[in-house]
Amino acid sequence: MIVYQNRKSTFLEDILSNQIEVIIAQAVKKQLGFGTTENEIESWKYSLQYMNNILADAEIPSDCWVSIEYRIPQTSKRVDFIITGVNELGKEHAVIIELKQWSSAQLTTKDAVVITWLGKREREVSHPSYQAWSYAALLQGFNETVYNESIELKPCAYLHNYERDGIIDNSFYQDYIAKAPLFLRSDALELRKFIKQFIRYGDKNKILYRIDSGKIKPSKSLADSLAKMLKGAKEFVLIDDQKIVFETAIALAKQSSGNNKKLLIVEGGPGTGKTVVAINLLVALTQAGLLSQYVTKNAAPRAVYESVLTGTLRKTHISNLFKGSGAFVDAAENTFDCLIVDEAHRLNEKSGLYGNLGTNQVREIINASRFSVFFIDEDQRVTLNDIGQKAEIRAWAERLGVQVYETDLQSQFRCNGSDGYLAWLDHLLQIRPTANDTLDRGEYDFRVCDSPNELRKLIEEQNNRNKARVVAGYCWDWNSKKNPLAWDIVIPEHDFRMRWNLADYGSLWLIDPDSVSEAGCIHTCQGLELDYVGVILGPDLVVRNGRVVTEPAKRSKMDKSIFGWKKRLVEDNESGSRFLDQIIRNTYRTLMTRGMKGCYVWSADPATNEWLKRSISNNGYKQEDGVLSLVAEE
């Protein structure tokens, strides 16, 4: 999304007006729908003055285009400064410039990572050259216009306050500086020369507009790329906080030993790249000769990845890479160099088919490995048995004498990169109040359907890449499990019938080409992603008098997610009720964040469906004291 764009001549005039930071702040508010911080406004005020000096050269054409704070499609990442035009040969170019106000940094031993003062404390961050290069690589890899029309992207970094000190330009970072040249305080003329290599004539064909409106190529599927990754190919460029988490984990894995065990907790919401980082870690640590395994409670992700790898690796090798969370009941201490636990919020206390083995899965995983990584999102706990909480992990680490490190993932790569959609969803489901009480439907394809038939039709139409599926709350019995001819989700008033995923699919429902005719549930899609998801809300979540109400009794008795819930209420009604409520809300939040490009919903409760339809109207609604009140339409 283009936030600010003008010809160079107009940009220079905006600088001369002494209002450039105000102009951009207003553009951010208008285009992205949110305000910005005083620090960011100050950074525009000063950094853009330096870019004004760079561009004040008659040989840089006045009709080249300047773009500021360009948001990369399908992400929440913004590029500081882009100049577009053509070179001597008429080749179209976009020069990507990462601007920093830094004046100092510290060297690290982590690839492409430096330490600098940021946000009132020292932080590990990506080297500016790596950051600029990774943004260019992201555009190159995901934008059809860039790829098909051979638009050249030239990244670089400009640290206009930084004196050369042998740290930020250390040879350790040379690979990335070669990909995205680094210009420091004394290098203004060099940066100007760099720009003039690629921008000699104006931008007559609106290069960035074409990039921004260009078709986003289907995102690389993690499962489809796994086989190549295990053979050494780098299928995914890790961006910003993903890179920091990855390098932190690599460093800790190498430092850990039986006598110096370490543990890393990585917190991240839906679509922040937890699984991408986890799989990259599995590949890197395995290639480094460290005995590592990818661990999940949910069988579906493991089944999908194992299916993709079939034929590329021996079955024994595959089974040694992917394990269930209950596989470490009898594991000897420090058997593994690293256990990478994805979806750690789904861990259980006991293991085994009847939940009667072992003591605690968190304890067993920590015990079995010299180093363990727990990727967690507590808002995705969806059963009464889920014990995966940061407090639980910390408690066991302390008890076992293991040093704990914590970090997080924030960059958004699902839901079309829309942080706004995720915040709006939390607001809508009343999981937590947020400032996003209205939905910008231009960022993400969210629709409320009039019937389940309409929802199913939309998903079938979007399934051209086998990446669209219908899912539902587990409020209908799985009759077809024993009788394949029986129907499960039956809604007579809409003449609608659908089966749950066939037992034959097992955990491969999401990738089987014939499974679009079947509905999945939380157990078959958590930890995986689609392009489009259609969600049928069952009667376990309804809206009454402006409040979201959850009703566990409306769940199917075949659903083991809340098995024993009545006993839990008898033992502790207050905390039990609170946990049940959270589980049901979390379930729908998880289902409604599986789609990278869109989510279509329909509620089996007519009043709730009408409420959802009105909630995405132009005027939206407001929330006061936990009650949603629709704003009157004009």
Secondary structure, DSSP 8 states (H G I E B T S, - for coil): --SEEEEHHHHHHHHHTT-HHHHHHHHHHHHHSS---HHHHHHHHHHHHHHHHHH--TTS-TTSEEEEEEE-TTSS-EEEEEEEEE-TT--EEEEEEEEE-----EE-SSTTEEEEEETTEEEEEE-HHHHHHHHHHHHHHHBHHHHHTT-EEEEEEEETT----SSTT-GGGHHHHHHS-EE-GGGHHHHHHHHHHH-SB--SS-HHHHHHHS-B-----HHHHHHHHHTT---S---THHHHHHHHHHHHHHH-BTTB-EEEEEEE-TTSSHHHHHHHHHHHHHHTT--EEEEESSHHHHHHHHHHHBTTB-HHHHHHHEEETTTTTT--TT-EEEEEESSGGG--SSBTTTT-BSS-HHHHHHHHEEEEEEEE-GGG--STT----HHHHHHHHHHTT-EEEEEEE----SGGG-HHHHHHHHHHTTSS--S--S--TTTSEEEE-SSHHHHHHHHHHTGGGS-EEEEE-S-S--GGGT-TTS-SEEEGGGTEEEEE--GGGGGGTTT-TTGGGEEE-HHHHTT--EEEEEEEE-TTEEEETTEEEE-GGGS-TT-GGGTTHHHHHHH-HHHHHHHHHHHHHHHHHHHTT-EEEEEEEEESSHHHHHHHHHHTSSS-EEEETTEEEE----
